[in-house]
Amino acid sequence: MTTLANLYDHIGSNKPRPVLHCLQCDADYSANKGDYWLYPQDYVFTCCEEPLTLAYKQTQYTLQP
């Protein structure tokens, strides 16, 4: 279960950029703490009536031979 307290402000950071991911509909949302400054620290992020998962999105490029 991901709460606001689990997030950090990753703008200008060299850390990997996390996303909030819905396992039900495969949607991704911002995981930047600064985007949710009005929410309480114990706020639980949800989608499709389920808690969102904190994840890291990876993109892989495969070159054609």
Backbone bond lengths (Angstrom), bond angles and torsions (degrees), N, CA, C in turn:
res aa  C-N    CA-C-N  psi(-1)  N-CA   C-N-CA  omega(-1)  CA-C   N-CA-C  phi
1 M - - - 1.450 - - 1.535 107.45 -
2 T 1.306 116.99 122.98 1.458 121.71 -177.51 1.530 110.35 -98.83
3 T 1.329 115.45 125.37 1.463 121.34 176.08 1.528 108.47 -112.98
4 L 1.305 116.11 169.35 1.457 120.89 178.26 1.525 110.81 -59.11
5 A 1.319 117.57 -33.82 1.466 121.14 179.44 1.531 111.90 -62.42
6 N 1.345 119.03 -23.04 1.464 122.85 179.46 1.521 112.98 -79.42
7 L 1.328 117.81 -13.98 1.452 121.37 -175.47 1.524 111.08 -92.88
8 Y 1.347 116.33 162.00 1.460 121.28 173.51 1.524 108.51 -134.48
9 D 1.313 116.06 164.47 1.460 121.45 178.73 1.523 107.13 -85.93
10 H 1.319 117.65 102.27 1.466 120.86 -173.13 1.524 114.00 -94.74
11 I 1.328 118.45 7.06 1.464 120.68 176.62 1.533 108.08 -68.10
12 G 1.325 116.36 126.08 1.452 121.40 -179.09 1.512 114.12 79.04
13 S 1.323 117.41 6.32 1.459 122.05 -179.30 1.528 110.67 -96.64
14 N 1.315 116.28 152.27 1.464 121.15 175.68 1.524 112.15 -92.11
15 K 1.320 117.33 -0.15 1.468 121.52 178.51 1.534 109.45 -69.55
16 P 1.338 117.01 156.50 1.476 119.04 174.27 1.529 109.91 -59.13
17 R 1.327 116.08 146.28 1.465 120.29 -177.99 1.523 110.70 -92.30
18 P 1.325 116.79 112.74 1.457 119.85 179.71 1.530 111.67 -79.39
19 V 1.326 115.39 164.06 1.462 123.47 172.47 1.519 107.92 -131.28
20 L 1.315 116.01 156.79 1.460 121.13 170.21 1.520 105.71 -91.95
21 H 1.327 117.46 121.04 1.463 121.90 -172.41 1.525 110.71 -117.69
22 C 1.340 115.47 134.97 1.464 121.77 176.01 1.521 108.74 -94.43
23 L 1.318 116.30 120.74 1.459 121.15 179.71 1.528 112.22 -74.63
24 Q 1.335 117.58 -17.70 1.464 121.46 -179.13 1.535 112.29 -81.35
25 C 1.342 117.17 -50.23 1.466 120.42 -174.21 1.534 113.34 -111.80
26 D 1.333 117.44 0.54 1.462 124.11 177.02 1.531 112.97 68.35
27 A 1.326 118.07 22.90 1.465 122.15 179.01 1.529 110.59 -83.01
28 D 1.335 116.32 149.88 1.458 122.89 176.31 1.523 109.40 -119.44
29 Y 1.332 115.80 141.89 1.454 122.57 179.42 1.519 109.52 -132.09
30 S 1.306 116.56 160.49 1.456 121.50 178.26 1.528 110.66 -58.42
31 A 1.339 115.00 139.85 1.462 120.38 174.87 1.527 109.91 -117.70
32 N 1.317 116.84 24.97 1.457 121.31 177.94 1.529 108.77 -85.91
33 K 1.308 116.53 118.87 1.461 121.36 -177.06 1.531 112.17 -54.80
34 G 1.327 117.15 -35.13 1.456 121.24 -178.96 1.524 114.08 -63.94
35 D 1.331 117.40 -20.28 1.463 120.74 178.90 1.529 112.56 -74.61
36 Y 1.324 116.91 -14.72 1.467 121.06 -173.36 1.531 111.53 -123.46
37 W 1.324 117.59 35.73 1.451 121.88 -173.32 1.528 114.09 -62.64
38 L 1.339 118.23 -19.60 1.470 120.34 178.82 1.529 113.65 -84.73
39 Y 1.321 117.57 -12.40 1.461 121.62 -175.65 1.524 111.11 -84.95
40 P 1.342 117.83 151.17 1.470 119.83 175.95 1.538 110.31 -72.22
41 Q 1.328 117.38 156.69 1.463 122.82 -176.91 1.534 113.16 -60.87
42 D 1.327 117.88 -26.00 1.472 120.61 -178.47 1.534 112.72 -94.73
43 Y 1.347 117.52 10.55 1.463 121.63 179.33 1.527 109.83 -62.89
44 V 1.346 117.47 129.54 1.463 122.86 179.12 1.532 108.26 -99.90
45 F 1.331 116.54 122.38 1.462 122.05 179.95 1.526 109.52 -78.13
46 T 1.350 116.21 131.89 1.462 120.67 -177.89 1.524 111.24 -134.82
47 C 1.325 115.41 159.31 1.454 125.04 173.12 1.523 105.49 -154.87
48 C 1.302 117.25 143.90 1.474 121.05 -178.84 1.525 110.91 53.27
49 E 1.334 115.69 34.20 1.462 123.47 179.48 1.524 113.26 60.94
50 E 1.340 117.72 22.58 1.467 123.54 177.75 1.527 108.94 -127.67
51 P 1.332 118.52 149.69 1.467 120.21 175.76 1.529 111.46 -64.00
52 L 1.323 116.32 142.49 1.458 121.21 176.72 1.526 110.30 -79.33
53 T 1.330 115.59 154.28 1.450 122.85 179.99 1.524 109.18 -105.21
54 L 1.319 117.16 138.23 1.455 121.81 175.28 1.523 107.36 -81.66
55 A 1.330 116.79 122.21 1.468 121.20 -174.54 1.523 109.70 -140.02
56 Y 1.325 115.30 166.78 1.466 122.41 174.25 1.511 107.92 -116.16
57 K 1.316 116.36 123.46 1.461 121.76 -179.36 1.520 108.80 -85.25
58 Q 1.335 116.28 132.92 1.457 121.32 178.96 1.519 108.95 -119.82
59 T 1.324 115.86 138.46 1.453 121.80 175.89 1.512 107.68 -116.07
60 Q 1.313 115.80 132.68 1.461 120.20 -179.49 1.527 108.85 -122.47
61 Y 1.307 115.96 132.74 1.454 121.92 177.01 1.526 108.47 -106.89
62 T 1.322 115.40 132.45 1.452 121.20 176.20 1.525 107.48 -116.95
63 L 1.334 116.34 122.10 1.456 120.78 -178.63 1.522 110.76 -81.09
64 Q 1.304 115.00 142.68 1.458 120.50 176.12 1.536 108.30 -74.15
65 P 1.351 118.29 139.46 1.477 119.90 178.06 1.512 111.74 -70.99
